[in-house]
């Protein structure tokens, strides 16, 4: 997907949301602003941005990686913290593969000739 990424031009397509679903766009913007409010949350902004970065890396959303890496740095994150967030995302993604691999063994039981229902 990153080959489609254009930091400036892609934002122009927000006009479709504004024209077609302005109420939902406004609700989403308010929600996002509340989640990433600088103050008044239990988790400091830097850590919320690092969490968002790790999620963005896990979901491979180039827009999230772009925005939240920059926001994390603006909130005081160091390169070491960005690196650790990336490693956390990597561990979770790899762990998901491991766990779902076990699920494949379980679900494959249905195809075994000796499987009883």
C-alpha positions in Angstrom: 0.0 0.0 0.0 2.8 2.4 0.6 3.3 3.0 -3.2 -0.1 4.7 -3.1 0.9 7.0 -0.2 1.0 10.7 -0.9 1.0 12.7 2.3 -0.4 15.9 0.6 -2.6 14.7 -2.2 -4.3 11.9 -0.3 -5.8 14.4 2.2 -7.8 16.0 -0.7 -10.0 12.9 -0.7 -11.4 13.9 2.7 -13.8 16.0 0.6 -15.8 12.8 -0.1 -16.4 12.2 3.6 -17.2 15.9 4.1 -19.8 15.8 1.2 -21.3 12.4 1.8 -21.1 11.7 5.6 -20.3 15.0 7.4 -21.9 13.9 10.6 -19.9 10.7 10.8 -16.7 12.6 9.9 -17.4 15.2 12.7 -18.1 12.4 15.2 -14.9 10.6 14.3 -12.8 13.8 14.5 -14.2 14.5 17.9 -13.5 11.0 19.1 -9.9 11.1 17.7 -9.4 14.5 19.4 -10.6 13.1 22.7 -8.4 10.0 22.4 -5.3 12.1 21.6 -6.1 15.1 23.9 -2.8 16.4 25.3 -4.0 16.4 28.8 -6.7 14.9 31.0 -6.1 11.2 30.2 -4.6 8.5 32.5 -2.0 7.5 29.9 0.4 10.3 29.0 0.2 11.5 25.4 3.7 10.2 24.5 2.7 6.7 25.4 -0.7 6.9 23.7 1.2 8.0 20.5 3.6 5.1 20.9 0.7 2.7 21.3 -0.9 4.1 18.2 2.4 3.8 16.3 2.7 0.1 17.4 -0.8 -0.5 16.3 -0.2 1.3 13.0 2.9 -0.9 12.4 1.0 -4.0 13.3 -1.9 -3.1 10.9 0.7 -1.8 8.4 -1.2 1.5 8.0 1.3 3.9 6.4 -0.9 6.9 7.4 -0.9 5.8 11.0 2.9 5.2 11.0 3.5 8.6 9.4 1.2 10.6 11.8 1.8 8.8 15.0 5.6 8.5 14.7 5.7 12.3 14.2 3.2 12.9 17.0 5.1 10.6 19.3 8.3 12.6 18.7 6.5 15.9 19.2 5.2 14.4 22.5 8.8 13.7 23.6 9.5 10.1 22.3 13.1 9.2 21.6 14.4 7.1 18.7 14.9 4.3 21.2 11.2 4.5 22.2 10.2 4.4 18.6 12.4 1.4 18.0 10.9 -0.4 21.0 7.4 0.4 19.9 8.3 -1.2 16.5 9.6 -4.3 18.3 6.5 -4.6 20.4 4.4 -4.5 17.2 6.7 -7.1 15.6 6.4 -9.4 18.6 2.6 -9.1 18.7 2.3 -9.7 15.0 4.7 -12.7 15.2 2.8 -14.0 18.2 -0.4 -13.7 16.3 1.0 -15.9 13.6 2.2 -18.5 16.2 -1.2 -18.6 17.9 -3.2 -18.8 14.7 -0.9 -21.6 13.6 -2.1 -23.6 16.6 -5.6 -22.7 15.5 -4.8 -24.2 12.1 -3.9 -27.5 13.7 -7.2 -27.5 15.7 -9.3 -26.7 12.7 -7.5 -29.2 10.5 -8.9 -31.9 12.8 -12.2 -31.7 10.9 -10.5 -33.0 7.8 -8.8 -36.0 9.4 -10.4 -39.3 8.6 -10.5 -40.4 12.2 -12.3 -37.2 13.3 -15.6 -37.9 15.0 -18.4 -35.3 15.3 
